[in-house]
């Protein structure tokens, strides 16, 4: 049986792997950690909530669109 993944408690390593597999370019653990730290998204146990991470990135993308 496959290991269940809790999207509310992903390690930076797991999130990087998921993002790499879902996209067309490699995402590293250090990239995920850097973004999570910038957004204040790291939980005390070092995990990241996928929904909050995606919302943070969407907000950053929206800021870039409005600046153009």
Secondary structure, 3 states (H helix, E strand, C coil): CCCCCCCCCEEHHHHHHHHHHHCCCCCCHHHHHHHHHHCCCECCCCEECHHHHHHHHHHHHHHHHHHC
